[in-house]
Structure formats: structure tokens, C-alpha cells
């Protein structure tokens, strides 16, 4: 009968570790998304920069209140959502700029072909 309390204690300990690990994964995910947004150039894009700033503030708030608390958990969720939005806006801006650059190359090549055809 002395085994039962140990099994209960181990079960409670494993559940506690599981909860802490889950919270750590959420923090890592938010931080990783935030860093990805920074690398994508969110700070240089006015729309993305707003959400990048919000995500940073909310991550600080989550750490301040503790990610285990309700308020900290909600701040962490907002931080992750804002970081994802900043990353999406920065990526879309980068893709738009790349598309415009490629379109300019196509226009230059078309003009060059047109000049070659008129010379012949």
C-alpha cells in the first residue's frame, strides 16, 4: 500500500512537468515568430512594425505576469498572434517588392525585343 502514494506523486509531478513544458513551447513559439518577423524586415515596414512592437510589449507583459497566470497566458497568445501578423505583413511586402523587380526586368526585356524587331 505504500506504493500508491508514490504513484500518485509521480503522476502529479509528470502532469506539472507537462504543463510547464507546454508553456515553454508557447513562449519559444512566440519568440521564434517574433525573431522571424525581425529577420523578414518587419521593423522597416510601417504596417508590420506596429504589430512587431505590440508583440514585443505583450511578450514582456507575459513574462511580467508569468505565463502560468491567466493574464500572462492571454498576453502570450496576443504576442504570438501579433508576431505572426508582423511576419505575414513583412513577407508580403518583400514578395511584392520582388514581384515588382521581376516585372521591371520583364518590361526591359520586352522593350529590348521590340527594339530588335524594329531594327530588322
N, CA, C and O atoms as a GROMACS GRO file, in nm:
protein
  480
    1UNK      N    1   0.080  -0.120   0.000
    1UNK     CA    2   0.000   0.000   0.000
    1UNK      C    3   0.084   0.126   0.000
    1UNK      O    4   0.032   0.234  -0.029
    2UNK      N    5   0.213   0.117   0.032
    2UNK     CA    6   0.299   0.235   0.030
    2UNK      C    7   0.331   0.278  -0.112
    2UNK      O    8   0.378   0.390  -0.133
    3UNK      N    9   0.306   0.193  -0.208
    3UNK     CA   10   0.335   0.224  -0.348
    3UNK      C   11   0.234   0.324  -0.404
    3UNK      O   12   0.271   0.409  -0.486
    4UNK      N   13   0.111   0.316  -0.362
    4UNK     CA   14   0.006   0.403  -0.415
    4UNK      C   15   0.036   0.552  -0.398
    4UNK      O   16   0.018   0.626  -0.494
    5UNK      N   17   0.081   0.600  -0.282
    5UNK     CA   18   0.113   0.743  -0.271
    5UNK      C   19   0.225   0.785  -0.365
    5UNK      O   20   0.224   0.897  -0.416
    6UNK      N   21   0.323   0.696  -0.388
    6UNK     CA   22   0.433   0.730  -0.477
    6UNK      C   23   0.384   0.740  -0.621
    6UNK      O   24   0.426   0.827  -0.697
    7UNK      N   25   0.296   0.650  -0.658
    7UNK     CA   26   0.241   0.655  -0.793
    7UNK      C   27   0.162   0.785  -0.812
    7UNK      O   28   0.173   0.850  -0.916
    8UNK      N   29   0.083   0.821  -0.712
    8UNK     CA   30   0.008   0.946  -0.719
    8UNK      C   31   0.100   1.067  -0.728
    8UNK      O   32   0.074   1.160  -0.805
    9UNK      N   33   0.206   1.065  -0.649
    9UNK     CA   34   0.302   1.176  -0.651
    9UNK      C   35   0.372   1.185  -0.786
    9UNK      O   36   0.393   1.295  -0.838
   10UNK      N   37   0.408   1.071  -0.842
   10UNK     CA   38   0.475   1.072  -0.973
   10UNK      C   39   0.380   1.120  -1.082
   10UNK      O   40   0.420   1.192  -1.174
   11UNK      N   41   0.253   1.081  -1.072
   11UNK     CA   42   0.154   1.125  -1.169
   11UNK      C   43   0.136   1.277  -1.163
   11UNK      O   44   0.133   1.344  -1.267
   12UNK      N   45   0.124   1.331  -1.043
   12UNK     CA   46   0.110   1.476  -1.026
   12UNK      C   47   0.235   1.548  -1.078
   12UNK      O   48   0.224   1.650  -1.145
   13UNK      N   49   0.353   1.494  -1.047
   13UNK     CA   50   0.478   1.556  -1.092
   13UNK      C   51   0.488   1.554  -1.243
   13UNK      O   52   0.530   1.652  -1.303
   14UNK      N   53   0.448   1.443  -1.307
   14UNK     CA   54   0.456   1.436  -1.453
   14UNK      C   55   0.357   1.532  -1.518
   14UNK      O   56   0.388   1.591  -1.622
   15UNK      N   57   0.240   1.547  -1.459
   15UNK     CA   58   0.143   1.645  -1.511
   15UNK      C   59   0.197   1.786  -1.498
   15UNK      O   60   0.180   1.868  -1.588
   16UNK      N   61   0.259   1.816  -1.387
   16UNK     CA   62   0.315   1.950  -1.365
   16UNK      C   63   0.425   1.979  -1.466
   16UNK      O   64   0.431   2.089  -1.522
   17UNK      N   65   0.512   1.881  -1.490
   17UNK     CA   66   0.619   1.898  -1.588
   17UNK      C   67   0.558   1.916  -1.727
   17UNK      O   68   0.607   1.998  -1.805
   18UNK      N   69   0.454   1.842  -1.757
   18UNK     CA   70   0.388   1.856  -1.887
   18UNK      C   71   0.332   1.995  -1.907
   18UNK      O   72   0.342   2.049  -2.017
   19UNK      N   73   0.272   2.053  -1.805
   19UNK     CA   74   0.217   2.189  -1.815
   19UNK      C   75   0.326   2.291  -1.835
   19UNK      O   76   0.312   2.382  -1.917
   20UNK      N   77   0.434   2.279  -1.760
   20UNK     CA   78   0.545   2.373  -1.774
   20UNK      C   79   0.607   2.361  -1.911
   20UNK      O   80   0.641   2.462  -1.973
   21UNK      N   81   0.622   2.238  -1.961
   21UNK     CA   82   0.679   2.217  -2.093
   21UNK      C   83   0.590   2.280  -2.199
   21UNK      O   84   0.639   2.342  -2.294
   22UNK      N   85   0.458   2.265  -2.184
   22UNK     CA   86   0.365   2.324  -2.279
   22UNK      C   87   0.379   2.476  -2.278
   22UNK      O   88   0.382   2.538  -2.385
   23UNK      N   89   0.389   2.536  -2.164
   23UNK     CA   90   0.405   2.681  -2.155
   23UNK      C   91   0.538   2.723  -2.217
   23UNK      O   92   0.545   2.825  -2.286
   24UNK      N   93   0.642   2.646  -2.194
   24UNK     CA   94   0.771   2.680  -2.252
   24UNK      C   95   0.765   2.674  -2.404
   24UNK      O   96   0.826   2.757  -2.472
   25UNK      N   97   0.694   2.578  -2.459
   25UNK     CA   98   0.681   2.568  -2.604
   25UNK      C   99   0.607   2.689  -2.660
   25UNK      O  100   0.642   2.738  -2.768
   26UNK      N  101   0.507   2.737  -2.591
   26UNK     CA  102   0.435   2.855  -2.638
   26UNK      C  103   0.525   2.977  -2.636
   26UNK      O  104   0.521   3.059  -2.729
   27UNK      N  105   0.605   2.990  -2.532
   27UNK     CA  106   0.697   3.104  -2.524
   27UNK      C  107   0.800   3.096  -2.636
   27UNK      O  108   0.830   3.196  -2.701
   28UNK      N  109   0.854   2.977  -2.658
   28UNK     CA  110   0.952   2.958  -2.765
   28UNK      C  111   0.890   2.988  -2.900
   28UNK      O  112   0.953   3.051  -2.985
   29UNK      N  113   0.767   2.942  -2.922
   29UNK     CA  114   0.699   2.967  -3.049
   29UNK      C  115   0.680   3.117  -3.072
   29UNK      O  116   0.704   3.167  -3.182
   30UNK      N  117   0.636   3.188  -2.969
   30UNK     CA  118   0.615   3.333  -2.983
   30UNK      C  119   0.746   3.405  -3.009
   30UNK      O  120   0.754   3.493  -3.095
   31UNK      N  121   0.849   3.367  -2.935
   31UNK     CA  122   0.980   3.431  -2.952
   31UNK      C  123   1.038   3.401  -3.090
   31UNK      O  124   1.096   3.489  -3.153
   32UNK      N  125   1.022   3.279  -3.136
   32UNK     CA  126   1.073   3.241  -3.267
   32UNK      C  127   1.001   3.318  -3.378
   32UNK      O  128   1.064   3.365  -3.472
   33UNK      N  129   0.871   3.329  -3.366
   33UNK     CA  130   0.794   3.404  -3.466
   33UNK      C  131   0.833   3.551  -3.465
   33UNK      O  132   0.842   3.615  -3.570
   34UNK      N  133   0.856   3.604  -3.346
   34UNK     CA  134   0.899   3.744  -3.332
   34UNK      C  135   1.033   3.765  -3.400
   34UNK      O  136   1.052   3.862  -3.474
   35UNK      N  137   1.126   3.674  -3.376
   35UNK     CA  138   1.259   3.686  -3.439
   35UNK      C  139   1.250   3.672  -3.590
   35UNK      O  140   1.320   3.741  -3.664
   36UNK      N  141   1.164   3.582  -3.636
   36UNK     CA  142   1.145   3.564  -3.781
   36UNK      C  143   1.091   3.691  -3.844
   36UNK      O  144   1.132   3.729  -3.954
   37UNK      N  145   0.999   3.756  -3.776
   37UNK     CA  146   0.944   3.882  -3.827
   37UNK      C  147   1.053   3.989  -3.835
   37UNK      O  148   1.059   4.066  -3.931
   38UNK      N  149   1.139   3.993  -3.734
   38UNK     CA  150   1.250   4.089  -3.736
   38UNK      C  151   1.343   4.061  -3.853
   38UNK      O  152   1.387   4.153  -3.922
   39UNK      N  153   1.374   3.934  -3.875
   39UNK     CA  154   1.464   3.896  -3.985
   39UNK      C  155   1.400   3.929  -4.120
   39UNK      O  156   1.470   3.968  -4.214
   40UNK      N  157   1.269   3.912  -4.129
   40UNK     CA  158   1.199   3.941  -4.254
   40UNK      C  159   1.189   4.091  -4.283
   40UNK      O  160   1.146   4.131  -4.390
   41UNK      N  161   1.229   4.173  -4.186
   41UNK     CA  162   1.230   4.317  -4.208
   41UNK      C  163   1.104   4.388  -4.160
   41UNK      O  164   1.070   4.494  -4.211
   42UNK      N  165   1.036   4.331  -4.064
   42UNK     CA  166   0.913   4.391  -4.013
   42UNK      C  167   0.937   4.531  -3.956
   42UNK      O  168   0.849   4.617  -3.964
   43UNK      N  169   1.054   4.553  -3.900
   43UNK     CA  170   1.083   4.684  -3.842
   43UNK      C  171   1.091   4.794  -3.949
   43UNK      O  172   1.072   4.911  -3.919
   44UNK      N  173   1.119   4.755  -4.074
   44UNK     CA  174   1.131   4.851  -4.183
   44UNK      C  175   1.000   4.875  -4.258
   44UNK      O  176   0.992   4.963  -4.343
   45UNK      N  177   0.899   4.796  -4.225
   45UNK     CA  178   0.769   4.808  -4.289
   45UNK      C  179   0.674   4.874  -4.189
   45UNK      O  180   0.650   4.817  -4.082
   46UNK      N  181   0.619   4.991  -4.221
   46UNK     CA  182   0.537   5.062  -4.122
   46UNK      C  183   0.420   4.981  -4.065
   46UNK      O  184   0.394   4.985  -3.945
   47UNK      N  185   0.351   4.908  -4.150
   47UNK     CA  186   0.238   4.827  -4.102
   47UNK      C  187   0.285   4.714  -4.012
   47UNK      O  188   0.228   4.690  -3.905
   48UNK      N  189   0.388   4.644  -4.053
   48UNK     CA  190   0.440   4.531  -3.977
   48UNK      C  191   0.508   4.578  -3.848
   48UNK      O  192   0.503   4.509  -3.747
   49UNK      N  193   0.569   4.696  -3.853
   49UNK     CA  194   0.641   4.747  -3.736
   49UNK      C  195   0.548   4.769  -3.617
   49UNK      O  196   0.587   4.750  -3.502
   50UNK      N  197   0.425   4.809  -3.645
   50UNK     CA  198   0.327   4.830  -3.538
   50UNK      C  199   0.302   4.698  -3.464
   50UNK      O  200   0.303   4.693  -3.341
   51UNK      N  201   0.279   4.593  -3.540
   51UNK     CA  202   0.250   4.462  -3.479
   51UNK      C  203   0.374   4.400  -3.415
   51UNK      O  204   0.364   4.327  -3.316
   52UNK      N  205   0.490   4.430  -3.472
   52UNK     CA  206   0.614   4.382  -3.411
   52UNK      C  207   0.632   4.446  -3.273
   52UNK      O  208   0.669   4.378  -3.177
   53UNK      N  209   0.606   4.575  -3.265
   53UNK     CA  210   0.617   4.646  -3.138
   53UNK      C  211   0.516   4.592  -3.036
   53UNK      O  212   0.550   4.570  -2.920
   54UNK      N  213   0.392   4.570  -3.081
   54UNK     CA  214   0.290   4.514  -2.993
   54UNK      C  215   0.332   4.376  -2.942
   54UNK      O  216   0.316   4.345  -2.824
   55UNK      N  217   0.384   4.294  -3.030
   55UNK     CA  218   0.425   4.158  -2.990
   55UNK      C  219   0.535   4.163  -2.886
   55UNK      O  220   0.534   4.085  -2.790
   56UNK      N  221   0.630   4.253  -2.904
   56UNK     CA  222   0.738   4.266  -2.805
   56UNK      C  223   0.683   4.309  -2.670
   56UNK      O  224   0.720   4.254  -2.566
   57UNK      N  225   0.595   4.409  -2.672
   57UNK     CA  226   0.535   4.456  -2.546
   57UNK      C  227   0.455   4.346  -2.477
   57UNK      O  228   0.462   4.330  -2.355
   58UNK      N  229   0.380   4.270  -2.555
   58UNK     CA  230   0.297   4.164  -2.497
   58UNK      C  231   0.381   4.049  -2.445
   58UNK      O  232   0.343   3.984  -2.347
   59UNK      N  233   0.495   4.023  -2.508
   59UNK     CA  234   0.584   3.920  -2.457
   59UNK      C  235   0.645   3.962  -2.323
   59UNK      O  236   0.660   3.880  -2.232
   60UNK      N  237   0.678   4.090  -2.312
   60UNK     CA  238   0.727   4.143  -2.184
   60UNK      C  239   0.618   4.132  -2.079
   60UNK      O  240   0.644   4.094  -1.965
   61UNK      N  241   0.496   4.166  -2.117
   61UNK     CA  242   0.383   4.158  -2.024
   61UNK      C  243   0.360   4.013  -1.978
   61UNK      O  244   0.336   3.988  -1.860
   62UNK      N  245   0.369   3.919  -2.072
   62UNK     CA  246   0.350   3.778  -2.037
   62UNK      C  247   0.455   3.732  -1.938
   62UNK      O  248   0.425   3.658  -1.844
   63UNK      N  249   0.577   3.774  -1.959
   63UNK     CA  250   0.685   3.736  -1.866
   63UNK      C  251   0.668   3.805  -1.732
   63UNK      O  252   0.701   3.748  -1.628
   64UNK      N  253   0.617   3.926  -1.733
   64UNK     CA  254   0.597   4.000  -1.609
   64UNK      C  255   0.493   3.932  -1.521
   64UNK      O  256   0.514   3.913  -1.401
   65UNK      N  257   0.380   3.896  -1.580
   65UNK     CA  258   0.272   3.835  -1.503
   65UNK      C  259   0.292   3.684  -1.485
   65UNK      O  260   0.228   3.622  -1.400
   66UNK      N  261   0.380   3.628  -1.564
   66UNK     CA  262   0.402   3.485  -1.558
   66UNK      C  263   0.310   3.414  -1.656
   66UNK      O  264   0.190   3.438  -1.657
   67UNK      N  265   0.368   3.329  -1.736
   67UNK     CA  266   0.288   3.265  -1.840
   67UNK      C  267   0.190   3.163  -1.783
   67UNK      O  268   0.101   3.116  -1.853
   68UNK      N  269   0.206   3.130  -1.656
   68UNK     CA  270   0.112   3.039  -1.593
   68UNK      C  271  -0.017   3.110  -1.553
   68UNK      O  272  -0.122   3.046  -1.541
   69UNK      N  273  -0.010   3.241  -1.534
   69UNK     CA  274  -0.130   3.316  -1.494
   69UNK      C  275  -0.220   3.338  -1.615
   69UNK      O  276  -0.175   3.331  -1.729
   70UNK      N  277  -0.346   3.364  -1.589
   70UNK     CA  278  -0.442   3.387  -1.696
   70UNK      C  279  -0.403   3.510  -1.778
   70UNK      O  280  -0.407   3.508  -1.901
   71UNK      N  281  -0.367   3.616  -1.709
   71UNK     CA  282  -0.330   3.741  -1.778
   71UNK      C  283  -0.202   3.722  -1.861
   71UNK      O  284  -0.193   3.770  -1.974
   72UNK      N  285  -0.105   3.652  -1.803
   72UNK     CA  286   0.018   3.627  -1.876
   72UNK      C  287  -0.003   3.536  -1.996
   72UNK      O  288   0.057   3.556  -2.101
   73UNK      N  289  -0.089   3.436  -1.979
   73UNK     CA  290  -0.120   3.344  -2.088
   73UNK      C  291  -0.188   3.416  -2.204
   73UNK      O  292  -0.156   3.392  -2.321
   74UNK      N  293  -0.282   3.504  -2.172
   74UNK     CA  294  -0.350   3.581  -2.277
   74UNK      C  295  -0.253   3.677  -2.346
   74UNK      O  296  -0.260   3.695  -2.467
   75UNK      N  297  -0.163   3.737  -2.269
   75UNK     CA  298  -0.063   3.827  -2.330
   75UNK      C  299   0.028   3.748  -2.424
   75UNK      O  300   0.067   3.797  -2.530
   76UNK      N  301   0.061   3.626  -2.384
   76UNK     CA  302   0.146   3.542  -2.469
   76UNK      C  303   0.074   3.505  -2.599
   76UNK      O  304   0.135   3.504  -2.706
   77UNK      N  305  -0.054   3.474  -2.590
   77UNK     CA  306  -0.133   3.444  -2.710
   77UNK      C  307  -0.141   3.566  -2.803
   77UNK      O  308  -0.129   3.553  -2.924
   78UNK      N  309  -0.161   3.684  -2.744
   78UNK     CA  310  -0.164   3.807  -2.826
   78UNK      C  311  -0.028   3.833  -2.889
   78UNK      O  312  -0.019   3.874  -3.004
   79UNK      N  313   0.078   3.809  -2.813
   79UNK     CA  314   0.213   3.829  -2.865
   79UNK      C  315   0.238   3.739  -2.985
   79UNK      O  316   0.294   3.782  -3.086
   80UNK      N  317   0.195   3.615  -2.974
   80UNK     CA  318   0.214   3.522  -3.084
   80UNK      C  319   0.133   3.564  -3.207
   80UNK      O  320   0.184   3.561  -3.319
   81UNK      N  321   0.008   3.604  -3.186
   81UNK     CA  322  -0.077   3.647  -3.297
   81UNK      C  323  -0.020   3.772  -3.365
   81UNK      O  324  -0.017   3.780  -3.487
   82UNK      N  325   0.026   3.869  -3.286
   82UNK     CA  326   0.082   3.991  -3.343
   82UNK      C  327   0.215   3.964  -3.414
   82UNK      O  328   0.244   4.025  -3.517
   83UNK      N  329   0.295   3.875  -3.359
   83UNK     CA  330   0.422   3.839  -3.425
   83UNK      C  331   0.394   3.770  -3.558
   83UNK      O  332   0.463   3.797  -3.657
   84UNK      N  333   0.295   3.683  -3.561
   84UNK     CA  334   0.259   3.616  -3.687
   84UNK      C  335   0.208   3.717  -3.790
   84UNK      O  336   0.240   3.707  -3.908
   85UNK      N  337   0.131   3.814  -3.745
   85UNK     CA  338   0.081   3.917  -3.836
   85UNK      C  339   0.196   4.003  -3.888
   85UNK      O  340   0.200   4.036  -4.007
   86UNK      N  341   0.287   4.040  -3.801
   86UNK     CA  342   0.403   4.119  -3.843
   86UNK      C  343   0.486   4.042  -3.946
   86UNK      O  344   0.531   4.098  -4.046
   87UNK      N  345   0.504   3.913  -3.920
   87UNK     CA  346   0.579   3.829  -4.014
   87UNK      C  347   0.507   3.821  -4.148
   87UNK      O  348   0.571   3.833  -4.253
   88UNK      N  349   0.376   3.803  -4.146
   88UNK     CA  350   0.299   3.794  -4.271
   88UNK      C  351   0.305   3.925  -4.350
   88UNK      O  352   0.323   3.923  -4.472
   89UNK      N  353   0.291   4.036  -4.281
   89UNK     CA  354   0.296   4.166  -4.349
   89UNK      C  355   0.434   4.192  -4.408
   89UNK      O  356   0.446   4.241  -4.520
   90UNK      N  357   0.538   4.160  -4.333
   90UNK     CA  358   0.675   4.180  -4.383
   90UNK      C  359   0.703   4.090  -4.502
   90UNK      O  360   0.763   4.132  -4.601
   91UNK      N  361   0.659   3.964  -4.493
   91UNK     CA  362   0.681   3.870  -4.603
   91UNK      C  363   0.605   3.915  -4.728
   91UNK      O  364   0.659   3.910  -4.839
   92UNK      N  365   0.481   3.957  -4.711
   92UNK     CA  366   0.401   4.004  -4.824
   92UNK      C  367   0.467   4.126  -4.889
   92UNK      O  368   0.469   4.137  -5.012
   93UNK      N  369   0.519   4.215  -4.808
   93UNK     CA  370   0.587   4.333  -4.861
   93UNK      C  371   0.712   4.294  -4.940
   93UNK      O  372   0.739   4.349  -5.047
   94UNK      N  373   0.787   4.200  -4.886
   94UNK     CA  374   0.908   4.152  -4.955
   94UNK      C  375   0.872   4.086  -5.087
   94UNK      O  376   0.939   4.108  -5.188
   95UNK      N  377   0.767   4.005  -5.087
   95UNK     CA  378   0.725   3.938  -5.209
   95UNK      C  379   0.674   4.038  -5.312
   95UNK      O  380   0.698   4.023  -5.432
   96UNK      N  381   0.603   4.140  -5.264
   96UNK     CA  382   0.553   4.244  -5.355
   96UNK      C  383   0.671   4.318  -5.420
   96UNK      O  384   0.670   4.345  -5.540
   97UNK      N  385   0.771   4.350  -5.342
   97UNK     CA  386   0.889   4.420  -5.395
   97UNK      C  387   0.963   4.332  -5.496
   97UNK      O  388   1.010   4.381  -5.599
   98UNK      N  389   0.974   4.204  -5.466
   98UNK     CA  390   1.040   4.112  -5.557
   98UNK      C  391   0.960   4.098  -5.687
   98UNK      O  392   1.019   4.093  -5.795
   99UNK      N  393   0.829   4.092  -5.677
   99UNK     CA  394   0.744   4.082  -5.796
   99UNK      C  395   0.759   4.206  -5.883
   99UNK      O  396   0.763   4.197  -6.006
  100UNK      N  397   0.766   4.322  -5.820
  100UNK     CA  398   0.782   4.447  -5.895
  100UNK      C  399   0.918   4.449  -5.966
  100UNK      O  400   0.927   4.494  -6.081
  101UNK      N  401   1.021   4.402  -5.899
  101UNK     CA  402   1.154   4.398  -5.960
  101UNK      C  403   1.155   4.303  -6.080
  101UNK      O  404   1.215   4.332  -6.184
  102UNK      N  405   1.089   4.188  -6.064
  102UNK     CA  406   1.082   4.094  -6.175
  102UNK      C  407   1.001   4.151  -6.291
  102UNK      O  408   1.034   4.128  -6.408
  103UNK      N  409   0.895   4.224  -6.260
  103UNK     CA  410   0.814   4.285  -6.365
  103UNK      C  411   0.894   4.389  -6.442
  103UNK      O  412   0.880   4.400  -6.564
  104UNK      N  413   0.978   4.464  -6.373
  104UNK     CA  414   1.064   4.561  -6.440
  104UNK      C  415   1.161   4.491  -6.535
  104UNK      O  416   1.187   4.540  -6.645
  105UNK      N  417   1.214   4.378  -6.492
  105UNK     CA  418   1.304   4.301  -6.580
  105UNK      C  419   1.231   4.253  -6.704
  105UNK      O  420   1.285   4.259  -6.815
  106UNK      N  421   1.108   4.206  -6.686
  106UNK     CA  422   1.028   4.160  -6.800
  106UNK      C  423   1.000   4.277  -6.894
  106UNK      O  424   1.011   4.262  -7.016
  107UNK      N  425   0.965   4.391  -6.839
  107UNK     CA  426   0.939   4.509  -6.923
  107UNK      C  427   1.063   4.550  -7.000
  107UNK      O  428   1.053   4.587  -7.117
  108UNK      N  429   1.180   4.544  -6.937
  108UNK     CA  430   1.305   4.578  -7.006
  108UNK      C  431   1.334   4.481  -7.119
  108UNK      O  432   1.376   4.521  -7.227
  109UNK      N  433   1.312   4.353  -7.093
  109UNK     CA  434   1.335   4.252  -7.196
  109UNK      C  435   1.238   4.270  -7.313
  109UNK      O  436   1.277   4.254  -7.428
  110UNK      N  437   1.113   4.302  -7.284
  110UNK     CA  438   1.015   4.325  -7.390
  110UNK      C  439   1.054   4.446  -7.475
  110UNK      O  440   1.044   4.443  -7.597
  111UNK      N  441   1.099   4.551  -7.407
  111UNK     CA  442   1.142   4.670  -7.481
  111UNK      C  443   1.262   4.638  -7.568
  111UNK      O  444   1.273   4.687  -7.681
  112UNK      N  445   1.352   4.556  -7.517
  112UNK     CA  446   1.470   4.518  -7.593
  112UNK      C  447   1.430   4.434  -7.716
  112UNK      O  448   1.486   4.454  -7.824
  113UNK      N  449   1.336   4.344  -7.700
  113UNK     CA  450   1.288   4.262  -7.811
  113UNK      C  451   1.219   4.350  -7.914
  113UNK      O  452   1.239   4.333  -8.034
  114UNK      N  453   1.138   4.445  -7.868
  114UNK     CA  454   1.069   4.536  -7.959
  114UNK      C  455   1.169   4.617  -8.041
  114UNK      O  456   1.150   4.636  -8.161
  115UNK      N  457   1.276   4.665  -7.977
  115UNK     CA  458   1.378   4.742  -8.048
  115UNK      C  459   1.450   4.655  -8.150
  115UNK      O  460   1.480   4.700  -8.260
  116UNK      N  461   1.476   4.531  -8.114
  116UNK     CA  462   1.545   4.440  -8.205
  116UNK      C  463   1.457   4.410  -8.327
  116UNK      O  464   1.506   4.404  -8.440
  117UNK      N  465   1.328   4.393  -8.303
  117UNK     CA  466   1.237   4.363  -8.414
  117UNK      C  467   1.221   4.481  -8.508
  117UNK      O  468   1.209   4.462  -8.629
  118UNK      N  469   1.221   4.602  -8.455
  118UNK     CA  470   1.205   4.719  -8.541
  118UNK      C  471   1.332   4.748  -8.619
  118UNK      O  472   1.326   4.810  -8.725
  119UNK      N  473   1.446   4.705  -8.568
  119UNK     CA  474   1.572   4.727  -8.639
  119UNK      C  475   1.588   4.632  -8.756
  119UNK      O  476   1.663   4.661  -8.849
  120UNK      N  477   1.520   4.521  -8.753
  120UNK     CA  478   1.534   4.421  -8.860
  120UNK      C  479   1.448   4.451  -8.973
  120UNK      O  480   1.448   4.377  -9.072
   0.00000   0.00000   0.00000
